């Protein structure tokens, strides 16, 4: 008798779940004016398909919860609705054109795979699981925000997420929540920030799985500060304490050391004194940062350093701290593997204003 009671209770529970599902569909039916199909699989997964030439129009602020897939070869007018992907297995979202979602939430096990371009009008939340770009792009409207939780992110070896916002004298502005926080007393104007999630080959080292391309309308004499946010799932085996920023002005063909201070507790690398923005990534390097040609460690490469190198080349005694910097390579400005009078003459020429074909005075990490 006890066993029969359990069976009856289980049967009632199934009936209640079915009633709740029917009630949810009825609420959706009243909220949506559509030419679309809601499909329920044998496993109870709910998918939505908008037929070609058809339009799904959202009225009010309904919440659509999908445990299956989204397929949209047609048109979607999201209103102020919320679409939640919460399936227990992998799900996919397909748009043939960059159709807009007002508020999209990923709260699931596994990945939601993007199979087409996506536009977010208000909010994109990744609460659990990941949003796999799968080679596609997400565009955030100027007022939209991305919200992620640790270990649950937008990701993908191909594809990107971007936003364009006007930044005038920004103070700790993280446009769109992408994780690139900018401060400057200058007006940057319309600024496009694009986040990528592939690794980069940086001077023989592999970067973490995140990079930012920052393109302001005004990109000169910014004296800006960048706080570069990353997720620990993107570290690619790199010790956080070794992370330094590198920048590229030629779309990743070459990279220059930029430095920065890492805060592992906050997962952020901060760098100040940036004159112009470009493409940025983070690399784990164990090296000594400094100015090329600055052998005395005063922060500049000038005639004083040139005279020290002349003294070093003829065998005069050099203070141990300066000798350590020379041995590290800060005096080898022409890159021939040694520090000598030739390097001294190059530094002296630079100091009096002659052009030299070497990166004297640039920040390096040796």
Secondary structure, DSSP 8 states (H G I E B T S, - for coil): -HHHHHHHHHHHHHHHHHHHHHHHHHHHHHHEEESEEEEE-TT--EEEEE-TT-EEEE-SS-EEEESS-EEESSEEE-TT-EEEE--SS-EEEEESS-EEEEEEEEEEEEEEEE-S-EEEEEEEEEEEEEEE-TT-EEEE-TT-EEEEBTTB-EE-SS-EEEEEEEEES-SSEEGGGSSEEEE-SSEEEEEEEEEE-S--EETTEEEEEEEEEEEES--SS--EEEEEE--GGGSTT--GGGEEEEEESSTTSS-EEEE-EEETTTTEEEEEEESS--EEEEEE----EEETT--S-SS--SHHHHHHHHHHHTT----HHHHHHHHHTTT-TT-SS--SHHHHHHHHHHHTT---SS-TT-EEE-
